[in-house]
């Protein structure tokens, strides 16, 4: 038993020797290389010192080099530490956050929440899964596309190549998403809070110069705004995607290789700034990246839209600023020499400094362009002017969306990050008017604004946006060489330049420029196209702004011939002028404070201490968006179809059947379905549909025909009509050939109904509408009511005595809409728009009810629509007192009525009055004639007062098809000779007809005194033959030969020679028991 340990001890040395012998043979070589590398680093560190002494250099150069090296080392280590920290945080976000919360030894307050910023872990999982493939795409892009382009651009870089492209394992993360949908119904705005701390590695090598450079690790944090607009009623539902950063993102790059030099202090900040400038040149406001998703989209309008507005900033004064100028090491306290720096996006302004004053008066004015609200902020920082480094005195931020809502803010704001100090600002929101009606008033207002300082610009009366699109056929340079054209646009003393397009005499710039205009009546736009060296002018153009003032909506969008250029040289520009208007009627009565969800994760809004109340009155009128009341009504009359395919085959196809057709209609996200016509290949539907639509590109009206079956309905064809073409033509009445089938066509009457504000047209519109009759019992609408619910004031409290959660409900007959609910407010603001179709404006009534959380009533308003008929332009825009509430309870809304004046109603009016349709309105005249000839319109002479039995017929001759067409529509006031209504049908014949070959009869309508047939019959004959015929019509009761019931219910005869068959006749005829 004791021998085992002895054996093991003896075996120890031999085992160790065996292990030593098993070491790799090259371990000694590796050890030697390691020693040499350490020796080389020591020599490299001491060599500069030796060389400095050898050549007699000053020791200060050595110290300077050592200082630069230490700074580079410190900067690089700091970057690496920040990158590692960010990576750790993103990988362990939940644990780090939880640890910090528990370390604070307290719970978060109950009021802390983030209701409008949502986490999107599903998106991060998609990014993580797709990240390797994104890396593959990036590598392919860099190696196959970008590298060849760089090599071709410079002879010095012909050996450039990307040796390594690796995005790493850590994908970009979307920390949160905030969505805005309440500002414009035709767009969706998303704010994506992006955080990326990645181990990306990209190496570049230029072999010719033995140069290597690269990046190993990047941090990028910022808020990316994504706008989905316009929303359209077709796949892919979104017309384009626009992306940009509202503010510059935070960037940190870890360099490798030769670019390590960029980490030297001084170069570090410079290099990051240059890279951020490059990013900002196409991805930070006002620059945008727009990706169109559908064709025929006005991309220029999306890439360079008009600003949301202009904010006029009056920097008035400050008080109680901190004293920074101390003497004798703080023994004697001095004051400060304050100045302010204001920023809105990339726009920066610096005030003059006031010497030795803690309560400075600046009295300066600035005008800033606001591209996005909410989102863009006013950032103000106050500094003390010093000879060396200026001292910080405080800052404040304000979301400009608050200024837009208030229109005018005149307040004191407390400075943050400072022991004391407030700043006094007056902020005005200037709306952009596409009309020159108020220009003189604006110019008079601007004369009363006092300007301080010799270099201060006077207030602007308008802004001008010039979109430089392209040029064509520019002249060549000497030697017949292609020019490198760039554009210079000047307005008075301001000149802006476009990018340069190299080697092209048909350049495409697609750039927008904005100018402030003091007086558009006296200023011009000067455009020069030059070669890139600025010495050779390729063409010029001058446009007086007074020409824009006389243009529609103050806009021009066209080609212009260039002067001092080639004979065919021209340039395409879009110029838009907008008058700056301060809407004093919309100014709020109380200072605005940010509502929940108004801010975002990165910004903090300082409401400050209010010392000046902006105004004492509430706005007298609403201020809806410019797109309010822009919707229109599409009227769809589904008439009939012909030559449809027979799908119902019997006995395995041996016996040919017919079809039971119906139509599905899709437009603007809505769908309608017609009735099914049994066993008919030439069905007549005569149905009407109305749709309220917004004019968006890419929309279509789709008609799908199907055969109704017990199991699966068979497809009979499809028709698509472009809404854009329909709006352009206003009215169309035609046959459409069915697509994707062998035969068949569909008869449609489509109208984009004109909207008018003339109340004298209402009677004729109602008269025409009441004469119409459709099988789906639809009555055409007479008007479209637009309602904008802005706000309420002085609402009663809840039963518990607390402020209500107020919402408004609008109802008219069986239609109702609800606003959003505004939490805890007796003066809620909704800013929501609605539209309702009106059939009888003289009788219909709009009812608005206010509720607390849709329970407790807070008041109501009853508004008869007929009151709008007595108002100018059929508009009511004011405060209304609420019934069932407190005496001071009111609601501010705008009700606007637009009458739907159909072309057919206008034709009917002209015919009833005996007037000839003016030759100038050729389209309307053609529509009327076409309508009479080919559309079986219900209605006609009103004989209901006589109580006589009547039948409605349409008789017309088609010259194109050389046939007589007779349509049997309906009967009314038929007699009944028994307890039950008769089983009615109609038979008729064209006399003389010895062989009775023209005898026809309709289907039987069971138990009806007002049967509707809508059946069409065709007879092949010439126009002369038709004029010699008499149409004999008999209305009968289908009875058995044994029955004693009376068979004949009425009869009539029509002499066709007395009718205008080519124009067509459609009317009611009296029936009698004798032949007429």
GUMI-141050 format. One record per residue (C-alpha): y, x, z. Coordinates in steps of 0.5 Angstrom, whole numbers, plus 500, padded with zeros to 3 digits. Each point is the difference from the previous one (the first is absolute). Layout:
// residues N
YXZ
...
This chain:
// residues 1076
500500500
505506501
499503494
503495496
507502502
499507499
498499493
506496499
504506503
497505496
501495494
507500501
502507496
496499495
502493498
507503500
499505496
496495495
507496500
504506499
496502494
500492497
508501500
503499492
501507497
507499498
502499508
503507500
504499494
503494502
502503507
503506496
504495496
503497506
502507503
503502494
504493499
502501507
503507499
503497493
504495504
502505505
503505495
503494496
504499506
502507502
501502493
507496499
502504507
498507497
503499493
507498503
500506504
498504494
505498496
505500505
501492500
504497506
496497506
503493499
497499493
493501504
503495505
502495495
493500496
497500507
504494502
499496493
492501501
501497507
503494497
496499495
494501504
503495505
501495495
493501497
497499507
504494501
499497494
492501501
501497507
503494497
495499495
494501505
504495505
501495494
493500498
497499507
504494501
498497494
493501501
500498508
506495499
497495505
498505505
507503500
504494501
495497505
501507504
507499500
501493502
495501506
504507502
506496501
497496505
503493498
498495495
504498494
505495501
498493498
506499495
498506496
496498494
501502492
499493497
502502493
497507499
492499499
495506500
496500494
493504502
497497494
505503495
499507504
492499499
501499493
504506499
495505504
495497496
504502493
503506503
495505496
501496494
507500500
500508501
495500494
506497496
505504503
496507498
499497493
507498499
503507503
495504496
500496493
507497500
505504504
497507499
501500493
506497500
503505504
497506496
503497494
507499503
501508502
497506497
500503507
495495502
495500495
495503505
501495505
494496502
498496506
494504504
499494505
502493501
497497506
503494504
496501506
496495504
506497504
503494495
507497501
500494505
504494500
502499507
503493499
503495495
505495501
501495495
506496498
499493496
506496502
506504496
498498493
494495498
499504494
498507503
496503506
503506504
495504503
502506505
495505501
500505505
497506498
497506504
497506496
498506504
495503495
496507499
502500493
499507496
503501493
500507498
504503494
499506496
504504495
495506497
506503496
504502507
494500505
503494503
497495505
503495503
498493503
500495506
495499505
502494505
506494499
503495504
503494497
503494505
504495497
501492498
498499493
503493498
496496494
503495497
495495496
504496495
501496496
494495502
497497494
495494499
495504496
496506502
501505503
505495503
505506501
505503494
501507503
500504506
506504503
499505505
505505503
502503507
506496503
502507504
497507499
493501503
499505505
497506496
496507503
497505495
495505502
501506495
495505498
500506495
507502498
503494502
499502507
507503499
502493500
499500508
505505501
506497504
505497496
496500494
495495503
505495501
503501493
493499497
498494503
507497498
499502493
493497500
503493503
506500495
494500495
497495503
506496501
502500493
495495498
497497507
506499505
505495499
504499495
494503496
494495499
493501497
498494496
493499497
500493495
494496500
501495495
503501493
507498498
503501507
507502501
499507503
507502500
502495505
494501505
501508499
508499501
501494503
507497502
502502507
499495506
507500501
506505503
502502507
507501501
500505507
506500503
500506505
505498505
500504507
496503505
501500508
497504506
497505496
497506504
504506501
497507496
506505500
499503507
504507502
498505504
493499500
501492502
505502506
505496496
498494496
503498494
499495494
497499494
502500492
496495498
498498493
495495497
494500495
498494497
493499496
497494496
494503496
503506496
507498501
504504505
507500502
504505505
506498503
506504502
500503507
505498505
502506505
499500507
499493501
494496504
503493497
501502493
503495494
497501493
502494497
496502494
496495495
494502496
496496495
492500499
495497495
494497504
494500496
495497505
501495505
497500505
498507501
506504498
504502506
507503502
499506504
507503503
500506504
506503504
501508500
505504504
503505495
500507502
501507496
492502501
495494501
503493501
498496506
496494500
504494503
495494499
497495494
499493499
496496495
500493497
496497495
504497494
496494500
504498506
507501496
497496494
499494505
506500504
505502494
505503504
499504507
505503504
497503506
500506505
493504500
498504505
498507498
493502502
497507502
507501503
502499507
506496498
504497494
501494496
502500493
504494496
497498494
502494495
495498495
501496494
494497495
503499493
495496496
500501492
503495496
498499493
506497498
507502499
503493503
502504507
502506497
508499501
498498507
496506502
506504497
505497504
496501507
499507498
508501500
500498507
495505502
503506503
498507498
501506505
499507497
503503494
493501497
497493502
498496494
503493499
495494501
496498495
500493496
493501496
495505499
497502493
493501499
498504493
493501498
500505495
493498496
500504494
503503493
498501493
501504494
505505504
502506495
497506500
503507503
501506495
494502496
497493500
498501507
498494505
505499505
499500508
504494501
503497507
505495501
506500504
503494503
507499502
504495504
507502501
499507505
493499501
495503495
492500501
495503495
493498498
494505499
499504494
495498495
498507496
499500493
501493498
505496496
497494502
501501508
498495505
503500507
499494503
505501506
505496504
507502503
504496504
508501501
505496504
505497496
507499503
503496495
495498494
506497496
503507499
494505500
495502494
493503500
500507496
493502498
499507497
493502497
500508500
495506499
498503506
505505500
506495501
503504494
498495494
501493500
495496496
504493501
505496504
501493502
506496504
499493503
506497503
497496506
505494498
495499495
494499505
505495504
500496494
492500499
495495503
498502507
504506499
495504497
498503493
493502498
501503492
500506496
507503499
502505494
502507502
506503498
501507497
493500499
495499494
500494496
494496503
501503507
500495505
499499508
497494504
503499506
500494505
506499504
501495506
507499504
499496506
506498504
500502508
501493504
501500507
498493502
504498506
497493500
493503502
503504506
496499506
503498506
496504505
498508500
494501496
494503504
493502497
495494500
493502502
497503494
507502497
499508502
494504498
496506503
505506499
507496501
503498506
506495499
506501505
503493501
505504505
506497504
504494497
507501501
503496494
497494497
500499493
502493499
500494504
498495495
493498497
499501492
502494497
495500494
493503499
499507496
493499496
497505496
503501493
493497498
501494503
499494496
498504494
493496499
499496494
495494499
494500494
498493498
493500497
498494495
493500499
499496494
494500496
495505497
496499493
494503497
497502507
493503500
494495501
496503506
496494502
494501496
494495501
492501499
501507500
505501495
497495495
505495501
507502500
505497505
507501502
504503506
503497507
506505499
505501506
506506501
501505505
507502500
502507504
508502501
503504506
495500504
499492500
494496496
499493498
494496497
501495495
496494500
493500496
500496493
493497499
496502494
506502495
501506496
507497499
503499507
507497502
502502507
507498500
501504507
506503502
501506505
506503503
500507503
506504504
500507498
504506500
501504494
496506501
497505494
493499498
499493502
496495496
498493499
492500499
496494498
493500500
496494497
493498503
494495499
499496506
492501501
496498506
498507502
505506496
506498496
500503493
506504498
503496494
506505499
506503503
508501498
505504503
507500500
505505502
505497505
506505497
499497493
500493503
507502504
503503494
498494495
502495506
495494496
494500496
496495497
494502496
492501499
497506503
493503497
495501505
498507501
493503502
497493496
498499493
505493499
504496504
508500501
504497506
507496500
505502505
507499501
503505505
507500502
504505505
505494502
507502500
504499507
507497500
505498505
503495497
499493504
502496494
493502497
496497505
500493498
497502493
495504503
497495505
500495494
496504495
495502506
499493502
498499493
495505500
492498502
495505500
492499502
501504506
505496503
505505500
508499500
504505497
505503506
507499499
503506504
498506504
503501507
501507503
501501507
502506504
499500507
504505503
501499508
501495505
505500506
500498507
493497501
498497506
495504505
493498501
498496506
499506504
507502499
498506496
502501493
496497494
496503495
503496494
497498493
503495495
496495496
502498494
497493497
502496494
495494499
493503500
502507499
502505506
501507502
501504506
504506501
498506505
501500507
505504504
498501507
505499506
506498496
505494501
504503493
494502496
501503493
494498495
503502493
495496496
500497493
496494498
500495494
498493499
499496494
504493500
498494496
506495502
506504503
503493502
495498504
496506503
502503507
499507503
498501507
501506504
497500507
500506505
495501505
498505505
493503498
499494496
500496506
506498504
505497495
507504500
504495496
500497493
504499493
500495495
503501494
499495494
500504493
505495497
506504505
499506495
502496494
507499503
501507501
502506495
495503496
495496504
500504506
501499508
501507504
502499507
498499507
497493502
500497507
493498502
497494503
496499506
503507503
506502503
507499498
501507498
494501496
500501493
497503494
502504494
497499494
501499492
498494496
501501492
497495495
499502493
498494495
494501496
504498493
494500495
501501493
496494498
505496505
506503496
497497494
499493503
507500502
502502493
496495497
502494505
507501499
499500492
503507500
498505495
497507503
505505499
497505494
502506505
494498504
495501495
495501505
501494504
500496493
493503498
497499507
502492500
497499493
494504502
499496506
501493496
495502495
494504504
501498507
497493503
506499505
498494505
506495501
505497495
503493500
500497507
497493499
497499507
506495502
497495494
493500503
497500493
494504498
501506497
496506496
503507499
499503494
502507496
500500493
502506496
498503493
499508500
502503493
496506502
494497501
501494495
498495505
502494504
499501507
500494505
499501508
499494504
503501507
499494505
501493501
504496505
501493503
494498497
497493501
494498505
496494498
495501506
500502507
498507498
505505495
497500493
496506497
505502495
500504494
504500493
498499493
505501494
499500493
505502494
501495495
499498495
492503500
495496497
494504502
503501507
499508500
507501504
497496506
500503507
500499507
501503507
495501506
500495505
504500506
496496506
504495504
507502498
506496498
504507499
495504496
502507498
496502494
504506497
495500494
502503493
498498493
501503493
500497493
500505494
505497495
507501497
506499503
501494494
493497502
502500507
507496499
496495496
496498506
500495506
497502507
497494503
498501507
496496505
499501507
493497502
496499506
493502500
496494501
493499498
498494495
498495505
506501505
505495500
506504501
505501495
500506496
506501497
506502504
505502495
502502493
505502496
502503493
504506498
503501493
500507499
505500495
505498505
499507504
502507499
493503500
503507499
504500506
495496504
500494504
498499507
501494504
498493503
498494496
500493502
493496500
499493498
494496498
503499493
501505495
507503500
